[in-house]
Amino acid sequence: MSRDPEPGDWICSPCGEQCGRAPTDHHICTWHIGTCSYCGTKDLPVTAPRDFGYPRIPERADK
Ligand SMILES: [Zn+2]
C-alpha cells in the first residue's frame, strides 16, 4: 500500500524555504540524496524537516 516513506521524513531545499523557515547561517544541515516527502521529487538533496522547523506537509492533489 505505502511505497513512499512516512510523510515528513525528508525535505528538499525549495520545500524547506517555502514551507518552513530557513536554517541559520551557522547551521549545517546533513544532506543526502533521497526523496522529498513534501513535493515527492526523487533523487535530490534532502535533509531532516527539523532543519526547517518541522514545516507542515502541503495538501496533495491526489489522495
Ligand atoms: Zn521538496
N, CA, C, O and the ligand as a Tripos MOL2 file, in Angstrom:
@<TRIPOS>MOLECULE
protein
  253   251    64     0     0
PROTEIN
NO_CHARGES

@<TRIPOS>ATOM
      1 N           0.8220   -1.1900    0.0000 N.3       1 MET1
      2 CA          0.0000    0.0000    0.0000 C.3       1 MET1
      3 C           0.8650    1.2530    0.0000 C.2       1 MET1
      4 O           0.7480    2.1000   -0.8860 O.2       1 MET1
      5 N           1.7160    1.3630    0.9790 N.am      2 SER2
      6 CA          2.5070    2.5850    1.0940 C.3       2 SER2
      7 C           3.9230    2.3380    0.6050 C.2       2 SER2
      8 O           4.7560    1.7830    1.3220 O.2       2 SER2
      9 N           4.1770    2.7510   -0.6030 N.am      3 ARG3
     10 CA          5.5230    2.6080   -1.1470 C.3       3 ARG3
     11 C           6.4200    3.7430   -0.6860 C.2       3 ARG3
     12 O           7.6360    3.5990   -0.5590 O.2       3 ARG3
     13 N           5.7860    4.8650   -0.4420 N.am      4 ASP4
     14 CA          6.5550    6.0530   -0.0840 C.3       4 ASP4
     15 C           6.9290    6.0360    1.3940 C.2       4 ASP4
     16 O           6.2520    5.3990    2.2010 O.2       4 ASP4
     17 N           7.9900    6.7250    1.7430 N.am      5 PRO5
     18 CA          8.3580    6.8550    3.1580 C.3       5 PRO5
     19 C           7.3170    7.6470    3.9170 C.2       5 PRO5
     20 O           6.4790    8.3220    3.3200 O.2       5 PRO5
     21 N           7.3730    7.5630    5.2220 N.am      6 GLU6
     22 CA          6.4320    8.3020    6.0610 C.3       6 GLU6
     23 C           6.5060    9.7880    5.7330 C.2       6 GLU6
     24 O           7.5980   10.3230    5.5460 O.2       6 GLU6
     25 N           5.3680   10.4570    5.6610 N.am      7 PRO7
     26 CA          5.3580   11.8960    5.3730 C.3       7 PRO7
     27 C           6.1970   12.6610    6.3860 C.2       7 PRO7
     28 O           6.1430   12.4110    7.5900 O.2       7 PRO7
     29 N           6.9600   13.5840    5.8680 N.am      8 GLY8
     30 CA          7.7510   14.4070    6.7620 C.3       8 GLY8
     31 C           9.1100   13.8310    7.0960 C.2       8 GLY8
     32 O           9.8250   14.3800    7.9340 O.2       8 GLY8
     33 N           9.4830   12.7260    6.4490 N.am      9 ASP9
     34 CA         10.7780   12.1400    6.7330 C.3       9 ASP9
     35 C          11.9170   13.0350    6.2720 C.2       9 ASP9
     36 O          12.8730   13.2960    7.0030 O.2       9 ASP9
     37 N          11.7800   13.4990    5.0250 N.am     10 TRP10
     38 CA         12.8510   14.3020    4.4500 C.3      10 TRP10
     39 C          12.2650   15.4670    3.6810 C.2      10 TRP10
     40 O          11.1180   15.4220    3.2360 O.2      10 TRP10
     41 N          13.0580   16.5020    3.5300 N.am     11 ILE11
     42 CA         12.5720   17.6870    2.8410 C.3      11 ILE11
     43 C          13.6990   18.2750    2.0000 C.2      11 ILE11
     44 O          14.8550   18.2950    2.4240 O.2      11 ILE11
     45 N          13.3520   18.7590    0.7980 N.am     12 CYS12
     46 CA         14.3590   19.3770   -0.0650 C.3      12 CYS12
     47 C          14.4440   20.8710    0.2340 C.2      12 CYS12
     48 O          13.6110   21.4260    0.9500 O.2      12 CYS12
     49 N          15.4510   21.4950   -0.3180 N.am     13 SER13
     50 CA         15.6880   22.9060   -0.0240 C.3      13 SER13
     51 C          14.5370   23.8040   -0.4680 C.2      13 SER13
     52 O          14.1010   24.6450    0.3190 O.2      13 SER13
     53 N          14.0200   23.6650   -1.7000 N.am     14 PRO14
     54 CA         12.8980   24.5150   -2.1240 C.3      14 PRO14
     55 C          11.6890   24.3760   -1.2180 C.2      14 PRO14
     56 O          11.0560   25.3750   -0.8790 O.2      14 PRO14
     57 N          11.3570   23.1550   -0.8210 N.am     15 CYS15
     58 CA         10.2070   22.9540    0.0600 C.3      15 CYS15
     59 C          10.4780   23.5590    1.4300 C.2      15 CYS15
     60 O           9.5810   24.1320    2.0480 O.2      15 CYS15
     61 N          11.6910   23.4360    1.8950 N.am     16 GLY16
     62 CA         12.0400   23.9870    3.1940 C.3      16 GLY16
     63 C          11.8950   25.4930    3.2080 C.2      16 GLY16
     64 O          11.4410   26.0850    4.1880 O.2      16 GLY16
     65 N          12.2910   26.1050    2.0920 N.am     17 GLU17
     66 CA         12.1970   27.5590    2.0260 C.3      17 GLU17
     67 C          10.7520   28.0100    1.8900 C.2      17 GLU17
     68 O          10.3790   29.0840    2.3620 O.2      17 GLU17
     69 N           9.9400   27.1800    1.2380 N.am     18 GLN18
     70 CA          8.5440   27.5450    1.0350 C.3      18 GLN18
     71 C           7.6980   27.2520    2.2750 C.2      18 GLN18
     72 O           6.8650   28.0640    2.6780 O.2      18 GLN18
     73 N           7.9240   26.0860    2.8690 N.am     19 CYS19
     74 CA          7.0310   25.6230    3.9380 C.3      19 CYS19
     75 C           7.5500   25.9800    5.3250 C.2      19 CYS19
     76 O           6.7760   26.1090    6.2730 O.2      19 CYS19
     77 N           8.8520   26.1370    5.4330 N.am     20 GLY20
     78 CA          9.3970   26.3330    6.7720 C.3      20 GLY20
     79 C          10.2330   27.5840    6.8410 C.2      20 GLY20
     80 O          10.0860   28.5110    6.0440 O.2      20 GLY20
     81 N          11.1000   27.5800    7.8030 N.am     21 ARG21
     82 CA         11.9980   28.7260    7.9590 C.3      21 ARG21
     83 C          13.4100   28.2820    7.6000 C.2      21 ARG21
     84 O          13.8110   27.1490    7.8660 O.2      21 ARG21
     85 N          14.1430   29.1900    6.9960 N.am     22 ALA22
     86 CA         15.4830   28.8530    6.5520 C.3      22 ALA22
     87 C          16.3880   28.6040    7.7510 C.2      22 ALA22
     88 O          16.2540   29.2600    8.7840 O.2      22 ALA22
     89 N          17.2950   27.6700    7.6150 N.am     23 PRO23
     90 CA         18.2490   27.4310    8.7040 C.3      23 PRO23
     91 C          19.1280   28.6460    8.9190 C.2      23 PRO23
     92 O          19.2800   29.4860    8.0330 O.2      23 PRO23
     93 N          19.6900   28.7260   10.0760 N.am     24 THR24
     94 CA         20.5910   29.8290   10.3560 C.3      24 THR24
     95 C          21.8700   29.6760    9.5460 C.2      24 THR24
     96 O          22.1880   28.5870    9.0690 O.2      24 THR24
     97 N          22.5840   30.7490    9.3990 N.am     25 ASP25
     98 CA         23.7940   30.7090    8.5890 C.3      25 ASP25
     99 C          24.8150   29.7240    9.1410 C.2      25 ASP25
    100 O          25.6000   29.1310    8.4010 O.2      25 ASP25
    101 N          24.7830   29.5690   10.4360 N.am     26 HIS26
    102 CA         25.8050   28.7270   11.0550 C.3      26 HIS26
    103 C          25.3510   27.2830   11.1960 C.2      26 HIS26
    104 O          26.0950   26.4170   11.6580 O.2      26 HIS26
    105 N          24.1210   27.0490   10.7910 N.am     27 HIS27
    106 CA         23.6030   25.7010   10.9490 C.3      27 HIS27
    107 C          23.9880   24.8300    9.7610 C.2      27 HIS27
    108 O          23.7000   25.1760    8.6150 O.2      27 HIS27
    109 N          24.6200   23.7320   10.0240 N.am     28 ILE28
    110 CA         24.9990   22.8160    8.9540 C.3      28 ILE28
    111 C          24.0000   21.6700    8.8970 C.2      28 ILE28
    112 O          23.8950   20.8770    9.8320 O.2      28 ILE28
    113 N          23.2790   21.5920    7.8070 N.am     29 CYS29
    114 CA         22.3230   20.5120    7.6340 C.3      29 CYS29
    115 C          23.0310   19.2890    7.0700 C.2      29 CYS29
    116 O          24.0390   19.3970    6.3710 O.2      29 CYS29
    117 N          22.4920   18.1530    7.3820 N.am     30 THR30
    118 CA         23.0410   16.9190    6.8410 C.3      30 THR30
    119 C          22.2220   16.5030    5.6320 C.2      30 THR30
    120 O          21.1130   15.9860    5.7640 O.2      30 THR30
    121 N          22.7770   16.7340    4.4620 N.am     31 TRP31
    122 CA         22.0470   16.4510    3.2350 C.3      31 TRP31
    123 C          22.4400   15.0960    2.6770 C.2      31 TRP31
    124 O          23.5730   14.6400    2.8310 O.2      31 TRP31
    125 N          21.4910   14.4760    2.0360 N.am     32 HIS32
    126 CA         21.7850   13.2560    1.2990 C.3      32 HIS32
    127 C          20.8240   13.1730    0.1180 C.2      32 HIS32
    128 O          19.8210   13.8860    0.0740 O.2      32 HIS32
    129 N          21.1290   12.3120   -0.8220 N.am     33 ILE33
    130 CA         20.2540   12.1560   -1.9720 C.3      33 ILE33
    131 C          19.1150   11.2230   -1.6150 C.2      33 ILE33
    132 O          19.3310   10.0910   -1.1810 O.2      33 ILE33
    133 N          17.8920   11.7130   -1.8040 N.am     34 GLY34
    134 CA         16.7380   10.8910   -1.4560 C.3      34 GLY34
    135 C          15.4720   11.4620   -2.0520 C.2      34 GLY34
    136 O          15.5080   12.2340   -3.0100 O.2      34 GLY34
    137 N          14.3330   11.0640   -1.4610 N.am     35 THR35
    138 CA         13.0380   11.5190   -1.9420 C.3      35 THR35
    139 C          12.4590   12.5410   -0.9760 C.2      35 THR35
    140 O          12.3990   12.3060    0.2310 O.2      35 THR35
    141 N          12.0330   13.6770   -1.5200 N.am     36 CYS36
    142 CA         11.4190   14.6980   -0.6790 C.3      36 CYS36
    143 C          10.0080   14.2530   -0.3120 C.2      36 CYS36
    144 O           9.2190   13.9020   -1.1900 O.2      36 CYS36
    145 N           9.6900   14.2640    0.9660 N.am     37 SER37
    146 CA          8.3710   13.8550    1.4220 C.3      37 SER37
    147 C           7.3290   14.9330    1.1740 C.2      37 SER37
    148 O           6.1310   14.6690    1.2730 O.2      37 SER37
    149 N           7.7640   16.1300    0.8560 N.am     38 TYR38
    150 CA          6.8460   17.2550    0.7170 C.3      38 TYR38
    151 C           6.3870   17.4610   -0.7100 C.2      38 TYR38
    152 O           5.2030   17.6940   -0.9530 O.2      38 TYR38
    153 N           7.3260   17.3760   -1.6760 N.am     39 CYS39
    154 CA          6.9380   17.5590   -3.0690 C.3      39 CYS39
    155 C           7.0070   16.2440   -3.8420 C.2      39 CYS39
    156 O           6.5180   16.1600   -4.9680 O.2      39 CYS39
    157 N           7.6100   15.2230   -3.2430 N.am     40 GLY40
    158 CA          7.6350   13.9160   -3.8760 C.3      40 GLY40
    159 C           8.7280   13.7410   -4.9100 C.2      40 GLY40
    160 O           8.8020   12.7050   -5.5700 O.2      40 GLY40
    161 N           9.5760   14.7450   -5.0550 N.am     41 THR41
    162 CA         10.6620   14.6410   -6.0170 C.3      41 THR41
    163 C          11.7020   13.6410   -5.5310 C.2      41 THR41
    164 O          12.0740   13.6260   -4.3580 O.2      41 THR41
    165 N          12.1590   12.8120   -6.4520 N.am     42 LYS42
    166 CA         13.1310   11.7940   -6.0810 C.3      42 LYS42
    167 C          14.5290   12.1850   -6.5350 C.2      42 LYS42
    168 O          14.7050   13.0060   -7.4350 O.2      42 LYS42
    169 N          15.5050   11.5830   -5.8960 N.am     43 ASP43
    170 CA         16.9110   11.7490   -6.2730 C.3      43 ASP43
    171 C          17.3490   13.2060   -6.2590 C.2      43 ASP43
    172 O          17.9200   13.7070   -7.2280 O.2      43 ASP43
    173 N          17.0760   13.8730   -5.1540 N.am     44 LEU44
    174 CA         17.5760   15.2320   -4.9810 C.3      44 LEU44
    175 C          18.0330   15.3830   -3.5310 C.2      44 LEU44
    176 O          17.6280   14.6080   -2.6650 O.2      44 LEU44
    177 N          18.8780   16.3820   -3.2690 N.am     45 PRO45
    178 CA         19.3750   16.5550   -1.8970 C.3      45 PRO45
    179 C          18.2320   16.8550   -0.9260 C.2      45 PRO45
    180 O          17.4480   17.7780   -1.1450 O.2      45 PRO45
    181 N          18.1470   16.0800    0.1280 N.am     46 VAL46
    182 CA         17.1220   16.2780    1.1500 C.3      46 VAL46
    183 C          17.7900   16.2820    2.5190 C.2      46 VAL46
    184 O          18.9070   15.7960    2.6910 O.2      46 VAL46
    185 N          17.0800   16.8400    3.4780 N.am     47 THR47
    186 CA         17.5760   16.8720    4.8440 C.3      47 THR47
    187 C          16.4130   16.6870    5.7960 C.2      47 THR47
    188 O          15.2650   16.5910    5.3630 O.2      47 THR47
    189 N          16.6940   16.6360    7.0780 N.am     48 ALA48
    190 CA         15.6330   16.4220    8.0590 C.3      48 ALA48
    191 C          14.7530   17.6600    8.1610 C.2      48 ALA48
    192 O          15.2630   18.7800    8.1540 O.2      48 ALA48
    193 N          13.4150   17.4730    8.2590 N.am     49 PRO49
    194 CA         12.4900   18.6080    8.3600 C.3      49 PRO49
    195 C          12.7680   19.5020    9.5610 C.2      49 PRO49
    196 O          12.3880   20.6730    9.5680 O.2      49 PRO49
    197 N          13.4250   18.9590   10.5660 N.am     50 ARG50
    198 CA         13.6970   19.7730   11.7550 C.3      50 ARG50
    199 C          14.6370   20.9270   11.4250 C.2      50 ARG50
    200 O          14.6530   21.9480   12.1130 O.2      50 ARG50
    201 N          15.4320   20.7450   10.3470 N.am     51 ASP51
    202 CA         16.3300   21.8230    9.9500 C.3      51 ASP51
    203 C          15.5570   23.0400    9.4590 C.2      51 ASP51
    204 O          16.0950   24.1440    9.3770 O.2      51 ASP51
    205 N          14.2790   22.8200    9.1310 N.am     52 PHE52
    206 CA         13.4250   23.9250    8.6780 C.3      52 PHE52
    207 C          12.3000   24.1850    9.6630 C.2      52 PHE52
    208 O          11.3320   24.8710    9.3350 O.2      52 PHE52
    209 N          12.4160   23.6530   10.8480 N.am     53 GLY53
    210 CA         11.4150   23.9020   11.8760 C.3      53 GLY53
    211 C          10.1680   23.0510   11.7220 C.2      53 GLY53
    212 O           9.0730   23.4870   12.0780 O.2      53 GLY53
    213 N          10.3180   21.8490   11.2000 N.am     54 TYR54
    214 CA          9.1960   20.9220   11.0310 C.3      54 TYR54
    215 C           8.0000   21.5540   10.3240 C.2      54 TYR54
    216 O           6.9180   21.6320   10.9060 O.2      54 TYR54
    217 N           8.1710   22.0030    9.0890 N.am     55 PRO55
    218 CA          7.0320   22.5960    8.3660 C.3      55 PRO55
    219 C           5.9720   21.5430    8.0680 C.2      55 PRO55
    220 O           6.2610   20.3500    7.9770 O.2      55 PRO55
    221 N           4.7450   22.0110    7.9200 N.am     56 ARG56
    222 CA          3.6490   21.1030    7.5870 C.3      56 ARG56
    223 C           3.7500   20.6580    6.1370 C.2      56 ARG56
    224 O           4.2110   21.4010    5.2710 O.2      56 ARG56
    225 N           3.3130   19.4410    5.8930 N.am     57 ILE57
    226 CA          3.2800   18.9560    4.5170 C.3      57 ILE57
    227 C           2.0570   19.5320    3.8250 C.2      57 ILE57
    228 O           0.9460   19.3820    4.3330 O.2      57 ILE57
    229 N           2.2270   20.1920    2.6710 N.am     58 PRO58
    230 CA          1.0850   20.7770    1.9610 C.3      58 PRO58
    231 C           0.1440   19.6940    1.4490 C.2      58 PRO58
    232 O           0.5480   18.5510    1.2350 O.2      58 PRO58
    233 N          -1.0980   20.0670    1.2610 N.am     59 GLU59
    234 CA         -2.0890   19.1340    0.7510 C.3      59 GLU59
    235 C          -1.7030   18.6780   -0.6520 C.2      59 GLU59
    236 O          -1.2640   19.4720   -1.4840 O.2      59 GLU59
    237 N          -1.8740   17.3910   -0.8920 N.am     60 ARG60
    238 CA         -1.5600   16.8880   -2.2150 C.3      60 ARG60
    239 C          -2.8320   16.7550   -3.0350 C.2      60 ARG60
    240 O          -3.9140   16.5160   -2.4980 O.2      60 ARG60
    241 N          -2.6830   16.9140   -4.3410 N.am     61 ALA61
    242 CA         -3.8230   16.8720   -5.2230 C.3      61 ALA61
    243 C          -4.4610   15.4850   -5.2520 C.2      61 ALA61
    244 O          -5.6830   15.3400   -5.2050 O.2      61 ALA61
    245 N          -3.6000   14.4710   -5.3310 N.am     62 ASP62
    246 CA         -4.1230   13.1010   -5.4110 C.3      62 ASP62
    247 C          -4.0960   12.4460   -4.0480 C.2      62 ASP62
    248 O          -3.1340   12.5940   -3.2950 O.2      62 ASP62
    249 N          -5.1500   11.7260   -3.7370 N.am     63 LYS63
    250 CA         -5.1860   11.0340   -2.4470 C.3      63 LYS63
    251 C          -5.6130    9.5880   -2.6270 C.2      63 LYS63
    252 O          -5.7020    8.8450   -1.6490 O.2      63 LYS63
    253 ZN         10.5300   19.0610   -1.9500 Zn       64 ZN64
@<TRIPOS>BOND
     1     1     2 1
     2     2     3 1
     3     3     4 2
     4     3     5 am
     5     5     6 1
     6     6     7 1
     7     7     8 2
     8     7     9 am
     9     9    10 1
    10    10    11 1
    11    11    12 2
    12    11    13 am
    13    13    14 1
    14    14    15 1
    15    15    16 2
    16    15    17 am
    17    17    18 1
    18    18    19 1
    19    19    20 2
    20    19    21 am
    21    21    22 1
    22    22    23 1
    23    23    24 2
    24    23    25 am
    25    25    26 1
    26    26    27 1
    27    27    28 2
    28    27    29 am
    29    29    30 1
    30    30    31 1
    31    31    32 2
    32    31    33 am
    33    33    34 1
    34    34    35 1
    35    35    36 2
    36    35    37 am
    37    37    38 1
    38    38    39 1
    39    39    40 2
    40    39    41 am
    41    41    42 1
    42    42    43 1
    43    43    44 2
    44    43    45 am
    45    45    46 1
    46    46    47 1
    47    47    48 2
    48    47    49 am
    49    49    50 1
    50    50    51 1
    51    51    52 2
    52    51    53 am
    53    53    54 1
    54    54    55 1
    55    55    56 2
    56    55    57 am
    57    57    58 1
    58    58    59 1
    59    59    60 2
    60    59    61 am
    61    61    62 1
    62    62    63 1
    63    63    64 2
    64    63    65 am
    65    65    66 1
    66    66    67 1
    67    67    68 2
    68    67    69 am
    69    69    70 1
    70    70    71 1
    71    71    72 2
    72    71    73 am
    73    73    74 1
    74    74    75 1
    75    75    76 2
    76    75    77 am
    77    77    78 1
    78    78    79 1
    79    79    80 2
    80    79    81 am
    81    81    82 1
    82    82    83 1
    83    83    84 2
    84    83    85 am
    85    85    86 1
    86    86    87 1
    87    87    88 2
    88    87    89 am
    89    89    90 1
    90    90    91 1
    91    91    92 2
    92    91    93 am
    93    93    94 1
    94    94    95 1
    95    95    96 2
    96    95    97 am
    97    97    98 1
    98    98    99 1
    99    99   100 2
   100    99   101 am
   101   101   102 1
   102   102   103 1
   103   103   104 2
   104   103   105 am
   105   105   106 1
   106   106   107 1
   107   107   108 2
   108   107   109 am
   109   109   110 1
   110   110   111 1
   111   111   112 2
   112   111   113 am
   113   113   114 1
   114   114   115 1
   115   115   116 2
   116   115   117 am
   117   117   118 1
   118   118   119 1
   119   119   120 2
   120   119   121 am
   121   121   122 1
   122   122   123 1
   123   123   124 2
   124   123   125 am
   125   125   126 1
   126   126   127 1
   127   127   128 2
   128   127   129 am
   129   129   130 1
   130   130   131 1
   131   131   132 2
   132   131   133 am
   133   133   134 1
   134   134   135 1
   135   135   136 2
   136   135   137 am
   137   137   138 1
   138   138   139 1
   139   139   140 2
   140   139   141 am
   141   141   142 1
   142   142   143 1
   143   143   144 2
   144   143   145 am
   145   145   146 1
   146   146   147 1
   147   147   148 2
   148   147   149 am
   149   149   150 1
   150   150   151 1
   151   151   152 2
   152   151   153 am
   153   153   154 1
   154   154   155 1
   155   155   156 2
   156   155   157 am
   157   157   158 1
   158   158   159 1
   159   159   160 2
   160   159   161 am
   161   161   162 1
   162   162   163 1
   163   163   164 2
   164   163   165 am
   165   165   166 1
   166   166   167 1
   167   167   168 2
   168   167   169 am
   169   169   170 1
   170   170   171 1
   171   171   172 2
   172   171   173 am
   173   173   174 1
   174   174   175 1
   175   175   176 2
   176   175   177 am
   177   177   178 1
   178   178   179 1
   179   179   180 2
   180   179   181 am
   181   181   182 1
   182   182   183 1
   183   183   184 2
   184   183   185 am
   185   185   186 1
   186   186   187 1
   187   187   188 2
   188   187   189 am
   189   189   190 1
   190   190   191 1
   191   191   192 2
   192   191   193 am
   193   193   194 1
   194   194   195 1
   195   195   196 2
   196   195   197 am
   197   197   198 1
   198   198   199 1
   199   199   200 2
   200   199   201 am
   201   201   202 1
   202   202   203 1
   203   203   204 2
   204   203   205 am
   205   205   206 1
   206   206   207 1
   207   207   208 2
   208   207   209 am
   209   209   210 1
   210   210   211 1
   211   211   212 2
   212   211   213 am
   213   213   214 1
   214   214   215 1
   215   215   216 2
   216   215   217 am
   217   217   218 1
   218   218   219 1
   219   219   220 2
   220   219   221 am
   221   221   222 1
   222   222   223 1
   223   223   224 2
   224   223   225 am
   225   225   226 1
   226   226   227 1
   227   227   228 2
   228   227   229 am
   229   229   230 1
   230   230   231 1
   231   231   232 2
   232   231   233 am
   233   233   234 1
   234   234   235 1
   235   235   236 2
   236   235   237 am
   237   237   238 1
   238   238   239 1
   239   239   240 2
   240   239   241 am
   241   241   242 1
   242   242   243 1
   243   243   244 2
   244   243   245 am
   245   245   246 1
   246   246   247 1
   247   247   248 2
   248   247   249 am
   249   249   250 1
   250   250   251 1
   251   251   252 2
@<TRIPOS>SUBSTRUCTURE
     1 MET1         2 RESIDUE 1 A MET
     2 SER2         6 RESIDUE 1 A SER
     3 ARG3        10 RESIDUE 1 A ARG
     4 ASP4        14 RESIDUE 1 A ASP
     5 PRO5        18 RESIDUE 1 A PRO
     6 GLU6        22 RESIDUE 1 A GLU
     7 PRO7        26 RESIDUE 1 A PRO
     8 GLY8        30 RESIDUE 1 A GLY
     9 ASP9        34 RESIDUE 1 A ASP
    10 TRP10       38 RESIDUE 1 A TRP
    11 ILE11       42 RESIDUE 1 A ILE
    12 CYS12       46 RESIDUE 1 A CYS
    13 SER13       50 RESIDUE 1 A SER
    14 PRO14       54 RESIDUE 1 A PRO
    15 CYS15       58 RESIDUE 1 A CYS
    16 GLY16       62 RESIDUE 1 A GLY
    17 GLU17       66 RESIDUE 1 A GLU
    18 GLN18       70 RESIDUE 1 A GLN
    19 CYS19       74 RESIDUE 1 A CYS
    20 GLY20       78 RESIDUE 1 A GLY
    21 ARG21       82 RESIDUE 1 A ARG
    22 ALA22       86 RESIDUE 1 A ALA
    23 PRO23       90 RESIDUE 1 A PRO
    24 THR24       94 RESIDUE 1 A THR
    25 ASP25       98 RESIDUE 1 A ASP
    26 HIS26      102 RESIDUE 1 A HIS
    27 HIS27      106 RESIDUE 1 A HIS
    28 ILE28      110 RESIDUE 1 A ILE
    29 CYS29      114 RESIDUE 1 A CYS
    30 THR30      118 RESIDUE 1 A THR
    31 TRP31      122 RESIDUE 1 A TRP
    32 HIS32      126 RESIDUE 1 A HIS
    33 ILE33      130 RESIDUE 1 A ILE
    34 GLY34      134 RESIDUE 1 A GLY
    35 THR35      138 RESIDUE 1 A THR
    36 CYS36      142 RESIDUE 1 A CYS
    37 SER37      146 RESIDUE 1 A SER
    38 TYR38      150 RESIDUE 1 A TYR
    39 CYS39      154 RESIDUE 1 A CYS
    40 GLY40      158 RESIDUE 1 A GLY
    41 THR41      162 RESIDUE 1 A THR
    42 LYS42      166 RESIDUE 1 A LYS
    43 ASP43      170 RESIDUE 1 A ASP
    44 LEU44      174 RESIDUE 1 A LEU
    45 PRO45      178 RESIDUE 1 A PRO
    46 VAL46      182 RESIDUE 1 A VAL
    47 THR47      186 RESIDUE 1 A THR
    48 ALA48      190 RESIDUE 1 A ALA
    49 PRO49      194 RESIDUE 1 A PRO
    50 ARG50      198 RESIDUE 1 A ARG
    51 ASP51      202 RESIDUE 1 A ASP
    52 PHE52      206 RESIDUE 1 A PHE
    53 GLY53      210 RESIDUE 1 A GLY
    54 TYR54      214 RESIDUE 1 A TYR
    55 PRO55      218 RESIDUE 1 A PRO
    56 ARG56      222 RESIDUE 1 A ARG
    57 ILE57      226 RESIDUE 1 A ILE
    58 PRO58      230 RESIDUE 1 A PRO
    59 GLU59      234 RESIDUE 1 A GLU
    60 ARG60      238 RESIDUE 1 A ARG
    61 ALA61      242 RESIDUE 1 A ALA
    62 ASP62      246 RESIDUE 1 A ASP
    63 LYS63      250 RESIDUE 1 A LYS
    64 ZN64       253 GROUP 0 **** ****
